[in-house]
């Protein structure tokens, strides 16, 4: 069976190729605040939507890390990219680790933005109910946004994020991806990876706190680095877009081709 090509948006025409994917809440448009600050002469950015999200909503899938990583590799092939940098937010930061374990020859560097670790996520009963029912209770999505950014932002932003989430996600995919990022455990496959990996955490992120990333991803990757983004929570591309771009491009430039 032919592998589908994920819907995507290309920005820039530079020699360094980058595939970027958003997290559980919605599609790639979560990155729109960074668009004005991208170095378009050094980098070519491909902002892609996973199956069931955004312009890929018609693509049905199993919603697993293996499938998502395979789709990324297939997208790169369709673009004619032999190697690329990868930026994945939250659940796609978990996919970034799967890519590192299984597609390392394609990767120049990887950036996990507030990345869910490759291990299963422990929840208490209350938190599990909040997340597990968010596919059918829209208000839960807003609560999650505010909790993971330190309850610091205007409720207008919260309402916007909920509206965009509902607009850009298929309920089946949203539910399926929750299982993907919360229950799958492939930490043993990641342990010892040599792909250069930058983990970006937010100082106000209660969802993927810095301590968790230090105890997991930074222990597994031989070339792991940590950047704690100030004045940000779980959505640094929304909260501090200029700082976000500066950090990402500085890291990727160190692993540029030639």
N, C-alpha and C positions, 0 to 999 in steps of 0.2 A: 504494500500500500504506500502511495506517495505521501511523504510527510508534508503537511501544510506549511505555508510560509506565514509567520506571524505578521499582523498589520504593524506598520512602523512609520515613523517620521524621521527624515534625514535632515540634519542641520550641520552646515560646515562642509569644507572640501579639503581638509588637511590630511597629511599622510598617516597620522595616528588614528586608528579606527577604534571606536568605543561603542559598545552596546549597553544601553541603560534601561532598567526596568523598575517599575514602582512596586509598592508593597500590597498588602492585603486589602487596604481600604478602597483602592481604585486603580485606574489605568495610568499611562505615562504622563498624563497632563498634570499630575502632581508636581512635575518638574518644571512647569512653565515659568515660575518665577526666576529660574536661573538662566533662561534663554538669552536675555540681553548681555550676559556677562561671559558667555562662552568664547573661547579662543577658536574662531572658525577657520583660521589659516593653519593652525597646528593640528587641529583635531577634526575628524568627521564623526559626528554623533548620530547614532541610530537609537531613537527612543521607541521601544517596542512594547506591544501589549500582549500579555499571555493569553492562552485560550480562555474564552469566556469573559474577557475584559475589553473595554473600549471598542476599537474597530475590529477586534478579534472575537467579539461576543458570539458570532455564529460558529466558531470552532469549538466543537464539543471534545472533551478529553476525560482522562482519568484523574487529572489534577494531582500529579505526584512530582516529587523532585526529579526523578529520572526522566519523566516526560518533558518537564519544563526545561531541563538542561539539554535534552536532545533537540528540543525546538530552537533553543538558542544556537546550538551548533549548526542546525539546518539553516537558520536565518543567515548566519555568517557565510555559509557556503553559497546561498542564493545571492548574496551581495558580492561574492568573489573575494572575501576576506580570508586570507590564510591564517592570520593571527589578529588578535584584537584585545583591547582592555575591556573589562566588564565591571559595571557598577550596578549593584542590586540593593534595593531598599527593603529592609525588614524581612518578609518571607522570601523575597528574591535575594536577600543576603544569605539565606540558607541555601538557596539554589546556587549561589556563587560558590559555596563550599563544595557542593556536589560537582559542579563544573571543575573545580580545582582537583578533585579526587579522580575524575573520570575523563576529563578533556584537557588535561594540563598542557598538552602540546599546542593547543590553540590560543592559550592565554599569555599575554605579555605581563599583565598585572590585574589584580582584582581589588575592588573596593566594596566592602560590605558596610552599608549605611544603616546604623542601628540594627545590626544583623541578628536574626534569630539563630542561635547555635544549631549545629548539626545533630544535637541530641534532642530527645523529647522534652517538651516544656512542662514543668510541674505547675499545676494550678490548685489553689484551694477551691472549695465547692462554690463559693460565691463568685470568684473570678471566672471559673469555668462556665458558669451559667451566663454571665455577662457576655463572654466571647462566643460561646456556642450558639446562642440565640440571636446574635447580631444580624444574621442573614434575614431574619423575619421581623426583628424589632429595630426599626431605623434609629430610634433614640439611643440605643446601645452603642451605635457607631460613634455618635457624638460624645457620649460618656467616655468611651475608650480614647478618643482624640484628646479630650481634656485631661484625663488621668495620666496619659503618657507624655504630656507636655507640661506637667506640673500645675495644671489649673491656673495658667497665667494669661491666657488669651481671651479676647473678646468672644462673646457667644455668637457674634455675626460670623466669625471665622468657623466656629463649630458648625453652625447651620450650613455654611457653604460646603464644608468638607462632607457632611452627611448628604447634601443634595448631589454633589459630584459623585459620591460613592454609589448612590442609588442609580444615577444616570449611567455610570460606566461599568457596572458589574452585573453579570447574570447571577440570579440567586443560587443556581446549582453550582456554579463555579466558586462563588463566594463561600458556600458551605464546604465544598470539596477542598478548597485551599486551606481552610481552617484545619482540617484533618492533616493536610500535608505538613504545615509548618508546626503544628502542635504535637503530633504523635510520631512522625517518622524519626528514626534514630539511625544515623549512619556515621556517627562520630568515629568509630573504629576505622572507617575507610578514609577519613580525613586526616587522622593522626599521622604526622610526619610529612605532610604535603610541603613541597618546596616552592610553590607558586607565591610570588610576592603578594602579600595580602595586607591591605590597610583596613582596619576596623575603625569606623567613625561612630562614636557614641555621643549622645547629648547629655549635658550635665543635669538636665531636668527630666530625663526619661526614666519613668518608673516601670515601663514595660520591658525594655531591654537595658537594664542598668549596666554601668561600666564594670562593676564588680563581676557580673555574670560573664561578660565578654572576656575579662582578664582570666577567669577560671576555666574558660572553655577554648575559644578560638585562639587566644594568644598562647595557649599551651599546646595546641595541636599543630599550628603552622610554624615551620622552621623560620620563615621570613615574615613573620607577622609584626605589624606595627599598630599602635593605638593613637588615635587623635580624639581627645574629648572636646567636643565643640561647645564653646561657651555660649550662653544665652539661647540655648536650643534644647528641645526635647526630642521626641521621636521623629519629627519632620523637619530636619535642618534645612532641606532644600526650600521649604516654605518659610521657615522662621528666620534664617540668616543666609540668604541666597548668595551674596557676594563672598562671604567667608567660606561657604560650601564649595563654590567653584574654585576658589583660590587653592584650597586644600587638596581637592581632587586632582586638579591639573598639575600641581607641583609634584604630587606622587607619581602620576602617570608619566610625566616628563622624564623622570629618573629611569624609566624602563622603556623609553622610546626606541624605535627601530633604528639602529646605527647611531 
